[in-house]
Amino acid sequence: MDVFRTDRIRNVVLLGHGGSGKTTLAEAMAYLAGMTNRLGRVEDGNTLSDYDKEEIKRKFSISTSLIPVPWNKVKVNILDTPGYFDFVGEVEEAVGAADAAIIVVSGKAGVQVGTHKAWKMCEKYKLPRMIFVTDMDVDEVSYRKVVEELTEAYGKRIAPLHFPIREDGKFVGYVNVVKQAGRRYIDKAGKEPCDIPEYLNEYLEKYHDILMESVAETSEEFMDRYFEGDEFSVAEVSAALATNVQDASIVPVCMGSPINLRGVSNLLDDICGYFPSPDKRSCNGISQKTNEIFEANYDFAKAKSAYVWKTIVDPFLGKYSLIKVCSGVIKSDDTLYNVEKGTEERLNKLYILEGSKPVEVPELHAGDIGAIAKLNSVQTGDSLATKANPILYPKTLISVPYTYKRYKAVKKGDEDKISQALARMASEDKTLRIVNDGANRQSLLYGIGDQHLDIVVNKLKDRYKVDIELSKPKVPFRETIRKNSDVEGKHKKQSGGHGQYGHVKMRFEPSGEMETPYIFEQVVVGGAVPKNYFPAVEKGLQECVLKGPLAAYPVVGVKATLYDGSYHPVDSSEMAFKMATILAFKKGFMDASPVLLEPIVSMKVTVPDKYTGDVMGDLNKRRGRVLGMNPDHEGNTIIEADVPLLEIYGYSTDLRSMTGGTGEFAYEFARYEQAPNDIQAKEIEARASKLDGAEE
C-alpha cells in the first residue's frame, strides 16, 4: 500500500449495537476498494475483520480490527469494533485512536441500547459522527421511522442526507437530499440519475428543510440568506456540512444495504468529504524534558512521537503494537524511546494490518495508524518518541472489570502454562485482570461480564492448549471476637531425655482495629515467662490468625495479652511456648463470643429512571442498604448502596436483564460487618472440614 500524507488519512471507528451490521459494512468497503475479490459474510466466517476462531464460531466481533480502505486517493482506516457490551474495552481503545465515528443502526431493529452507548462515547471523546442505517434491502424496514427515533433521541443535529427509493418492495435507488436528485443503482457500486417518485417529494421537502436550517446556522450571512428565501448552492451546502460535521453540530444520516453493496460508496465519499483528517484534531502530550505541554496535533513536521493504543498477542501472528503516530514521520529503521519504561526500541519493520494480514510499509505519517512487531517492553498505553524529545501522552481510560470468577487448572501441572497464557491475554485485553487471592487460596479472573470470561476459557484452550474451569469464588470472610476471655495454655510432653514444657496465661479481647489481625502485649512480672520466649508466643499468634478456629478464615481485631505462665529450666523451648500459645488462642477465641465478618462493598448503580424501582427492589433482596439516589441529568438515576459482597455474584448479568442492557455499576470494598446468624451458621457448617488442618 502507498504511503499517505496526514491530509489524506481518515481514522473512522464503526460503533453500534451487537448485530447491527458493522463487520458487514467494513467488508463491503474493503470489497468496493478492491482489497478483496469476494464479499465475505459473517455467516460464512470469511470476513476480513472477524478472523479469530472464536469470532468465526460465534458469528460476532470480539476484538477491534483494522482495515485500511483506499478510496479516492484517501486512506480510510476503518476500526471495526465489537457491539456486545462485554468487549467495551476494545471499543474504548478504538474510539481513543479514531478521529470520527460511523454509528451503524440496523433498520430492522432501529435505535437500540448500543446506539445510545455509541453516541455517549462520541460525546465523551468529542468525535464527529455520521449514522448509517443498514438493512434497506428488507421491504418492511422504515427508514423514516429510524430517522424519527434518532431525532427524538438526539434532536435537531440529526440531518438525513439520503433516503431510499423502493419499487415493488425492492430497494432500487435513493434520493440525494443535498442535490435534490434521484439515483438508481446499476451494477455493484454504479448509479445513474432517475426521477424522484411523486410520493417521496414530501419527505424530500421535509429533509431538505431540516438540512437547510442546519446549514443556515453556520454563519450570520447564511442565516440572513435563509430568511430571505435564498437558495444555497450544492458547493455551499457541502462546505457548511463539512464544518458542522467536524464540530458535531450536525450528524448526517445515510443508509444502504452493505450486503448488496448499496449505499456504501456514498458513505465512503461522505467520509472523505465531511470527516476531518487527523491534522484538524488536537493531540497534546507532556514533554518530559521541559514539563510543558507538547502540542503534537498530528503535525508531520514536528519531532516524531506515537501512542500505543492496542496490543495484539497471537501465538501464530506474534506480538504487534498498534500505534497512532501523533507527530512527525516514523520510518521502519527508526530507534524509538519508550517514554514510560525508559528503554530504547529499534524498529525492524513497520506494518499496516488488513484484518489479520500484516502489510509492510516504509513509513507512517502523523495521524496514521500502523503496527510494529516484536516490541518486547512495549504495552498498550505506552508513548514512543525520540530520546532527545520524550513526549508522554495520556492513557485511554478503559472500563474497570467487576465480574469475577475463581479459576483452577483442569490438569495438575498446567498452572505455569496457564499463568503465562493469561499474562499474554491480559497484555492484549486491558479489561482482563488476574488476581491471586492468597488469603483464600484462590486464583480469580476478572472481566466485564460472564460471556467475556467464557471466551477467555475458550481462547486458552484453542490458542494455548490449556484448560481451566471457572467456579463461584469464595467470599473473604473474617473472624473476630465480641467479648473478653481469660485462658491458659499448657504444652507438656515427656518422652525420654529432654521433654517439652510451655505454659502461658493469656487474656483475649476485641482490639477495635479491624485492619490488623492482632495486637500483642506482655505484662508478665517476676519472670514467670522469660523474655526470650516472648517472640515464640508471638509466632504462635501469627500462625493462629491465618486460620481462625471458627471457620478457618483469617482473624482480625484481636488483642492478646500475655500476663503469666511458667517454664522449666531444661524442658522449656521456643517450640513448646509456641504450641502452648496455639492451645490458649483456640480456647480463648472460642470463649470470647466469636463471630464471622463479611465484606461490604459501596456500590453505585446507574440506571434509566424507569428501571429505578426494579433495581432498588433487587438490591433489597440482596440485603443491600440504599444510601441515596441522585439524578445524573441525562435521564438516569445513580443509586448508592452498601451491599454484602456475598450477594453480588452474577450481578452484571442480572442488571443487564433487568434494564435491557442499559444499567451500569461499579463498586469498591468499604468495610467488614458482622454477618447475620443464618449466614454464619451456613458458612461454619460448610467450612467444618477446613478446621482440622485439611487443605483446600
Steps between C-alpha positions, in 0.01 A plus 500: 500500500615858427619738768229757580557854622307623804241697298414184305423287806165444673484293819145376541360271769188293433274498806155362574294229666604135460367359173429838340729424203837667571714210377285455187540873426880481546510197270299683231736800521806275459342321203400822321852637552642191326667359813322166459367321196198355677253641749543313830202424722486481880281187467768328290782602737712646217504876568820705514443638847353201690794264461533358852374141548261611774360778276445258215335247731274750679431718194570831672802724559699455821792733435558815297658444161652746258426521128677779303264569207649701209230723347539797262870547594408500870576223746204431726622306804187311602496378860235229524400463867291242688140595580454272801546681831741240642766630260469869583877527563563428130255776406658752741847435355374546144303818581816642658688440174228622262430851370136435403231234535232328296217385727342203325128453565307196383194612303318191629577556870510881500669703774626259769691517827828459312409803283466717812823364648682577174359855494601553863854388420519740203384784726765410759781504242347788299501288184336617177254233397260379232226244531465221245171310491540145364253233380338727240452192278237372748161614374336560840785721625384860545786747458269784597420331832871460580563869420210597729644284782842662453352851496300426813817377676753758375301799380560741213857383439363203303501581125418228242717528184327219308183296515400186308301453179307173492317332213287187552649461847857511366769755595595639156644846564512804723429871514796732564364771731790745438466481120123438511545233237415131460751224426433142389745218575659313211779233542692458829566866583379687196202735484320713245269804528128428530181688579389533859171309546207729572425347843850589624481874429352581841792321674752675278348836590500414871857364509628782277351760736668332800832507316467861382411614851813332634714652224352845565612482860868477397533876441306824530527560127342159429231568759405831329491331159289217640240743636496689171409172330834477314607156377844366600713339229603134531863612556393735781291231665788247478752746645265598783428132568872420525541779758196391699579130490850570631370680808217241532227765483354304206484119492417386144295184451578276201359160412555194289531125479865396539418138422392620150777767491236776483561834669855401596684702233291806598604448861869478404463821293339672800774377736764652269299819448358577844722334761816681617852383424705448820674840469162667564487335844699596807744263673711603799766327706742609772866555417698308763794738458327834545184377681301717259211406276614376159239577234555211261173557310597234245751738342741305277763779527544460878720254691382142456277351769228234521254342741445122531121465504470122474708183521437177311664187642438193291693170525504483118519866395734607782480827691399824328485842663239711319605864498350831401769742388444824694770710330780469246559212258600161641722289276569128508867539604435748786606449858222615732509571872232347723430805717308296759767234555814699416619242244598534134344285232642451153229450241554231243196540285186711493166354401143585439257221584229393259298301753747226597736560207807719565608709198844660517531878446816717498356781716194628681409870503350690792139396558542159339435169672741211459670216684849412621593138563694354792540804726562299814482768769213691340144472633164660419502860623875555457634808320779471243717797402864597445739504795579863421132596518314258734124565493255325731138471379201443732372144513154411370260434787386138488197359686573326830402130511269408790383150404727233641525124537740258658707292259691174535715297264315192375831311472745510789835642390347745246509791750815664358380473140164646602649799683729577202211473254275720717778760535523516119125530466488774766766699309265486199175557690512778760163400647634160604658479845663207676505519881668255734295500820753346738285543811232271354733282294322576173587647161247749365425609146332842456319603182218725378235225499441125500527472123839676512630241750358207299685619192825527701457131596446404134796706379727334757393163364527591129806722500707371789373140537426530873174441684358689795167467677312797644303485824337727755770682698531465876405815685782621727324483836694595814475380862508713814381502861238708674582433871796442731650169616770390740663162430814299544680274259738230610714287271671218693658188357741253657657243275839400634786750502394862462125559536296794372347752734326829427231667709325833430214690657338745258213744471321552167277799420379696193772748393268724296765498222334316215787573262746297713475129582624532858668722756740323740588627848706347780444603862684208659656582835764314699633307200218239506560478122856600406527785243680281249174298454286807417585477123395132509163599650457760225589240234222280637257793463620573145428141403157492665362819341557362147228241554254572781344228714140589404498432125869506397482862372766762579460669840482878553455739792634290790713625789701229675666573836752259651487563875632183666619143450784274605806336354738212560875577501577190291183399309374844392569604140374745240301222333333405832391860566375538142287183543371621839396830337314318220302301760424818698393690186256233384335477840511875571356587156209258530426621857482865391176487296656448153319635190544497124542832321399541136639753252267788405547694176390854415313473175385755242238384252410733212167418335239681291232646728234251387699205643576657839221313684604157365866557584421624852281196564778271380759673722271449802479128419881495503500643855614836360449827689415783263678814620390750236367566151621783277401598145787525249300753292506265199181314590679257733499442875820417688411269789759479778480197727702286737471135397661184642759364254344155542182626328644659186621187323335500155380860540627610158271251317202573728533878461516471121188287484314734739589812301525371144877554504481867602603465866860544613659441838825546687605412852790511741572331831363703793539304825423180688176451693366218714319249280139404587466185715355281223788585267753438777347161582500396132860611451629333820332173398641520146849565632506233774740283298752787474547517876690175543783641295392345169603712202250643254 
